[in-house]
Amino acid sequence: MKKIDVNGEPHLCLFALDDIKEGEEIAYNYGGEDCPWRTQTTSITVNTMEEDDSDPVHSESLMDCAFGPKTTPEE
């Protein structure tokens, strides 16, 4: 595995030592069981609309938090 920067963005690249034939299955060994990033979790805090809150503009859905607010063509 080699890190290559493309336009300032890091990319991890794999290179084969031998030619890979069409249809040949390839595998990559991530290296052992001690991978702390596999056990890390990410939590997202979501603001929900209160029962008496009639302004949906200020509430966020889980999708808004994860992917950014929805936009319409008029915006």
Buried (B, 14 or more C-beta within 10 A) or exposed (E): EEEEEEEEEEEEEEEEEEEEEEEEEEEEEEEEEEEEEEEEEEEEEEEEEEEEEEEEEEEBBEEEEEEEEEEEEEE
